[in-house]
Amino acid sequence: MAEIIARDGTWAFDGSTIRITPGLHRCVPLFRQTYGEISVPLEAVADVGYEPERKRGRLRMRLREGADPLLQATGGRLPDPADPYRLTVDADRSGAAEYVAREIRQALLLDRIPKEPTTGYLLPGPPVPVSVRSSDGTVSFDGGQVRIDWSDTSDRVKRATGPRIIGLGDLVQVEWLPNSGYEDGFLRFVTPETAFSKLPPERDPYTLDLWGSVRRDLLTALVAAAVTARLPHPSTRAAGTGDGTSVGGRRAVVPARADHHDVLLRRLRELGELHRDGVLTDEEFARTKAVVLRGFG
């Protein structure tokens, strides 16, 4: 057993699994404490190393591409302190950190673990049900469907559409960008319909606009990861054939032409109702309609 205990958390390696437990100190971000303990199988690891600094160093683990739904959903955009595969180590514990890194690297060599991308997730992602209250509303996922309930401060277009319920089978993928405190973030649920036209996050009823508490909004990554874990693995989507469109750099299957036309009519009908009800101004209606028509052209 190779183990290191730090204020930031604990890493324990038993030869086949690295168990990562977040620390309880107030310096540990809420995201890591909420995500909880992670058991990383050795076959999910690409590399690990210790980066020494003057007063403290960092133990970092790099996973194989496609192994972890959390990393897939967040696309490497998690802030460093919230990264569960990064451990801050005081200088007097550097020897223990280097030993743990060395033991894991040796096991990778002995077991001949490849560094190539995986064809399936090797970690389960966050358990469900999971629910997070963000600046734009509350998003929940029960394993079968996503529900978004808008807050009183959400855009009027979103509030006018009411709660949004999206079945897992209707989702193509999830897109997530953190709220940095300087720039807003978003959590977008991409369907075959919304893959064609993307409204700004503050107006899109399939997107949570993240503009409030950075600490709280970061928890939306839990929902993004939980949904991503239950969608087809990106390696299977990349191998798909037939009519499709590129979404987030990957190929996404789109509806047949007849369905494509029905989706367009439904979207225009929804916009027309919002316009008649006074939710959208003439200018907003014209601009949004143009965006939709361009997307479906």
DORODO-745881 format. One line per field, with one value per residue (C-alpha): residue number from 1; x, y, z; residue in one letter. Coordinates in nm, 2 decimals. Example, Ala and Ser with C-alpha at 12.3 -4.5 7.8 and 13.67 -1.06 7.14 Angstrom:
% DORODO-745881
k: [1:2]
xx: [1.23:1.37]
yy: [-0.45:-0.11]
zz: [0.78:0.71]
r: [A:S]
END
This chain:
% DORODO-745881
k: [1:2:3:4:5:6:7:8:9:10:11:12:13:14:15:16:17:18:19:20:21:22:23:24:25:26:27:28:29:30:31:32:33:34:35:36:37:38:39:40:41:42:43:44:45:46:47:48:49:50:51:52:53:54:55:56:57:58:59:60:61:62:63:64:65:66:67:68:69:70:71:72:73:74:75:76:77:78:79:80:81:82:83:84:85:86:87:88:89:90:91:92:93:94:95:96:97:98:99:100:101:102:103:104:105:106:107:108:109:110:111:112:113:114:115:116:117:118:119:120:121:122:123:124:125:126:127:128:129:130:131:132:133:134:135:136:137:138:139:140:141:142:143:144:145:146:147:148:149:150:151:152:153:154:155:156:157:158:159:160:161:162:163:164:165:166:167:168:169:170:171:172:173:174:175:176:177:178:179:180:181:182:183:184:185:186:187:188:189:190:191:192:193:194:195:196:197:198:199:200:201:202:203:204:205:206:207:208:209:210:211:212:213:214:215:216:217:218:219:220:221:222:223:224:225:226:227:228:229:230:231:232:233:234:235:236:237:238:239:240:241:242:243:244:245:246:247:248:249:250:251:252:253:254:255:256:257:258:259:260:261:262:263:264:265:266:267:268:269:270:271:272:273:274:275:276:277:278:279:280:281:282:283:284:285:286:287:288:289:290:291:292:293:294:295:296:297]
xx: [0.00:0.13:-0.04:-0.01:-0.22:-0.23:-0.45:-0.59:-0.69:-0.56:-0.43:-0.40:-0.28:-0.32:-0.17:-0.49:-0.69:-0.60:-0.85:-0.88:-1.05:-1.09:-0.98:-1.22:-1.02:-1.19:-0.94:-1.08:-1.33:-1.70:-1.70:-1.44:-1.61:-1.94:-1.80:-1.66:-1.43:-1.32:-1.18:-0.96:-0.88:-0.52:-0.62:-0.78:-0.44:-0.21:0.05:0.12:0.39:0.50:0.57:0.79:0.78:0.95:0.69:0.47:0.43:0.15:0.08:-0.10:-0.27:-0.35:-0.62:-0.66:-0.88:-1.24:-1.19:-1.37:-1.72:-1.63:-1.33:-1.52:-1.81:-1.58:-1.33:-1.03:-1.20:-1.22:-1.03:-0.71:-0.82:-1.14:-0.95:-0.99:-0.68:-0.45:-0.32:-0.14:0.14:0.35:0.73:0.79:0.56:0.73:0.91:0.58:0.43:0.72:0.69:0.32:0.39:0.67:0.46:0.18:0.41:0.59:0.25:0.15:0.47:0.43:0.06:0.14:-0.14:-0.18:-0.19:-0.44:-0.80:-1.05:-1.35:-1.57:-1.59:-1.38:-1.52:-1.89:-1.92:-2.14:-2.43:-2.79:-3.02:-2.83:-2.97:-2.79:-2.93:-2.75:-2.78:-3.02:-3.23:-3.23:-3.12:-3.19:-3.11:-3.26:-3.08:-3.36:-3.44:-3.31:-3.54:-3.47:-3.68:-3.60:-3.54:-3.71:-3.40:-3.40:-3.47:-3.84:-3.82:-3.71:-3.97:-4.24:-4.16:-4.19:-3.99:-3.79:-3.79:-3.55:-3.54:-3.20:-3.29:-3.34:-2.99:-2.69:-2.44:-2.38:-2.17:-2.03:-1.82:-1.75:-1.84:-1.50:-1.61:-1.49:-1.69:-2.02:-2.04:-2.32:-2.46:-2.62:-2.82:-2.78:-3.07:-3.10:-3.33:-3.10:-2.79:-2.90:-2.94:-2.79:-2.94:-2.73:-2.72:-2.93:-3.21:-3.18:-3.44:-3.21:-2.92:-2.84:-2.66:-2.40:-2.34:-2.38:-2.18:-1.87:-1.85:-2.21:-2.23:-1.93:-2.15:-2.34:-2.04:-2.18:-2.49:-2.30:-2.08:-2.37:-2.56:-2.24:-2.18:-2.51:-2.48:-2.31:-1.93:-1.77:-1.58:-1.91:-2.05:-1.74:-1.78:-2.14:-2.25:-2.53:-2.66:-2.51:-2.38:-2.07:-2.15:-1.86:-1.61:-1.80:-2.05:-2.41:-2.69:-2.97:-3.33:-3.45:-3.57:-3.94:-3.86:-3.62:-3.92:-4.14:-3.88:-3.85:-4.22:-4.25:-3.97:-4.12:-4.46:-4.31:-4.14:-4.46:-4.65:-4.39:-4.41:-4.80:-4.79:-4.55:-4.26:-4.05:-4.04:-4.07:-3.69:-3.62:-3.86:-3.71:-3.36:-3.44:-3.64:-3.35:-3.11:-3.35:-3.40:-3.03:-2.97:-3.23:-3.13]
yy: [0.00:0.34:0.63:1.00:1.21:1.58:1.87:1.87:1.50:1.14:0.92:0.55:0.29:-0.08:-0.20:-0.20:0.11:0.46:0.58:0.96:1.11:1.49:1.66:1.82:2.14:2.46:2.52:2.22:2.34:2.26:2.08:1.82:1.77:1.72:1.48:1.27:0.97:0.85:0.50:0.51:0.17:0.15:0.09:0.44:0.61:0.74:0.89:1.04:1.27:1.50:1.87:2.01:2.38:2.59:2.56:2.29:2.07:1.90:1.54:1.51:1.22:1.22:0.98:0.82:1.01:0.89:0.71:0.95:1.11:1.40:1.50:1.43:1.66:1.94:1.92:2.01:2.33:2.25:2.51:2.36:2.36:2.17:1.91:1.58:1.44:1.71:1.70:1.99:1.85:2.04:2.03:1.81:1.54:1.55:1.22:1.04:1.21:1.10:0.74:0.72:0.85:0.61:0.31:0.40:0.45:0.12:-0.06:0.10:-0.05:-0.39:-0.42:-0.27:-0.02:0.15:0.53:0.53:0.66:0.42:0.29:0.31:0.49:0.32:0.54:0.56:0.94:1.10:0.89:0.98:1.14:1.46:1.81:2.15:2.50:2.75:3.12:3.06:2.78:2.43:2.14:1.78:1.44:1.11:0.88:0.90:1.26:1.61:1.87:2.25:2.48:2.84:3.09:3.43:3.60:3.38:3.55:3.60:3.38:3.09:3.16:3.18:2.83:2.68:2.39:2.21:1.82:1.64:1.26:1.10:0.94:1.29:1.41:1.42:1.56:1.80:2.12:2.29:2.60:2.72:3.06:3.21:3.51:3.73:3.56:3.38:3.00:2.77:2.42:2.33:2.02:1.95:1.77:1.69:2.00:2.25:2.12:2.33:2.66:2.78:3.09:3.28:3.10:3.36:3.30:2.93:2.72:2.42:2.60:2.72:3.06:3.05:3.41:3.40:3.23:3.07:2.82:2.71:2.72:2.49:2.21:2.20:2.00:1.71:1.70:1.74:1.44:1.23:1.28:1.23:0.89:0.76:0.89:0.68:0.70:0.95:0.67:0.52:0.85:0.93:0.60:0.68:0.70:0.86:1.22:1.41:1.74:1.83:1.91:2.01:1.85:1.52:1.38:1.38:1.20:1.43:1.36:1.24:1.51:1.48:1.50:1.79:1.98:1.90:2.02:2.35:2.41:2.33:2.57:2.85:2.79:2.82:3.15:3.28:3.20:3.39:3.68:3.70:3.68:3.97:3.77:3.85:4.20:4.24:4.28:3.98:3.76:3.86:3.80:3.46:3.35:3.43:3.23:2.93:2.94:2.96:2.66:2.45:2.57]
zz: [0.00:-0.10:0.07:0.12:0.36:0.31:0.42:0.06:0.08:0.07:-0.21:-0.14:-0.40:-0.34:-0.66:-0.87:-0.76:-0.65:-0.39:-0.38:-0.07:-0.05:0.27:0.52:0.56:0.46:0.18:-0.01:-0.27:-0.22:-0.56:-0.44:-0.11:-0.28:-0.54:-0.26:-0.28:-0.62:-0.69:-1.01:-1.16:-1.27:-1.64:-1.65:-1.57:-1.84:-1.61:-1.27:-1.15:-0.86:-0.93:-0.65:-0.56:-0.30:-0.02:-0.16:-0.46:-0.66:-0.72:-1.06:-1.23:-1.60:-1.71:-2.05:-2.28:-2.26:-1.93:-1.70:-1.77:-1.54:-1.75:-2.07:-1.96:-1.84:-2.12:-1.90:-1.79:-1.42:-1.21:-1.07:-0.70:-0.80:-1.00:-0.81:-0.98:-0.83:-0.47:-0.31:-0.09:0.17:0.12:0.41:0.25:-0.09:-0.03:0.03:-0.28:-0.50:-0.36:-0.44:-0.79:-0.84:-0.73:-0.96:-1.26:-1.19:-1.18:-1.51:-1.67:-1.51:-1.62:-1.96:-1.93:-2.27:-2.30:-2.59:-2.55:-2.41:-2.59:-2.28:-1.95:-1.68:-1.40:-1.31:-1.27:-1.00:-0.86:-0.93:-0.85:-0.84:-0.81:-0.82:-0.76:-0.98:-1.05:-1.34:-1.18:-1.04:-1.26:-1.16:-1.32:-1.20:-1.44:-1.70:-1.75:-1.69:-1.54:-1.53:-1.30:-1.37:-1.10:-1.06:-1.21:-1.52:-1.86:-1.93:-2.23:-2.01:-1.74:-2.01:-2.14:-1.79:-1.65:-1.91:-1.91:-2.14:-2.17:-2.18:-2.52:-2.66:-2.57:-2.80:-2.55:-2.27:-2.30:-2.00:-1.94:-1.58:-1.44:-1.38:-1.19:-1.49:-1.76:-1.74:-1.79:-1.91:-1.89:-2.23:-2.31:-2.68:-2.85:-3.23:-3.24:-3.06:-3.24:-3.54:-3.37:-3.04:-2.88:-2.63:-2.29:-2.12:-2.38:-2.45:-2.26:-2.29:-2.12:-1.77:-1.78:-1.50:-1.37:-0.99:-0.72:-0.87:-0.59:-0.63:-1.01:-1.03:-0.89:-1.22:-1.35:-1.13:-1.34:-1.66:-1.57:-1.45:-1.78:-1.99:-1.81:-1.93:-2.29:-2.57:-2.53:-2.77:-2.94:-3.06:-3.17:-3.37:-3.56:-3.65:-4.01:-4.20:-4.21:-3.92:-3.79:-3.59:-3.23:-3.00:-3.24:-3.27:-3.51:-3.39:-3.57:-3.67:-3.75:-4.09:-4.33:-4.24:-3.87:-3.95:-4.10:-3.81:-3.56:-3.76:-3.76:-3.39:-3.31:-3.52:-3.36:-3.01:-3.10:-3.26:-2.93:-2.73:-2.97:-2.95:-2.57:-2.56:-2.42:-2.73:-2.88:-3.26:-3.28:-3.06:-3.25:-3.59:-3.47:-3.31:-3.61:-3.84:-3.62:-3.63:-4.01:-4.07:-3.85:-4.03:-4.38]
r: [M:A:E:I:I:A:R:D:G:T:W:A:F:D:G:S:T:I:R:I:T:P:G:L:H:R:C:V:P:L:F:R:Q:T:Y:G:E:I:S:V:P:L:E:A:V:A:D:V:G:Y:E:P:E:R:K:R:G:R:L:R:M:R:L:R:E:G:A:D:P:L:L:Q:A:T:G:G:R:L:P:D:P:A:D:P:Y:R:L:T:V:D:A:D:R:S:G:A:A:E:Y:V:A:R:E:I:R:Q:A:L:L:L:D:R:I:P:K:E:P:T:T:G:Y:L:L:P:G:P:P:V:P:V:S:V:R:S:S:D:G:T:V:S:F:D:G:G:Q:V:R:I:D:W:S:D:T:S:D:R:V:K:R:A:T:G:P:R:I:I:G:L:G:D:L:V:Q:V:E:W:L:P:N:S:G:Y:E:D:G:F:L:R:F:V:T:P:E:T:A:F:S:K:L:P:P:E:R:D:P:Y:T:L:D:L:W:G:S:V:R:R:D:L:L:T:A:L:V:A:A:A:V:T:A:R:L:P:H:P:S:T:R:A:A:G:T:G:D:G:T:S:V:G:G:R:R:A:V:V:P:A:R:A:D:H:H:D:V:L:L:R:R:L:R:E:L:G:E:L:H:R:D:G:V:L:T:D:E:E:F:A:R:T:K:A:V:V:L:R:G:F:G]
END
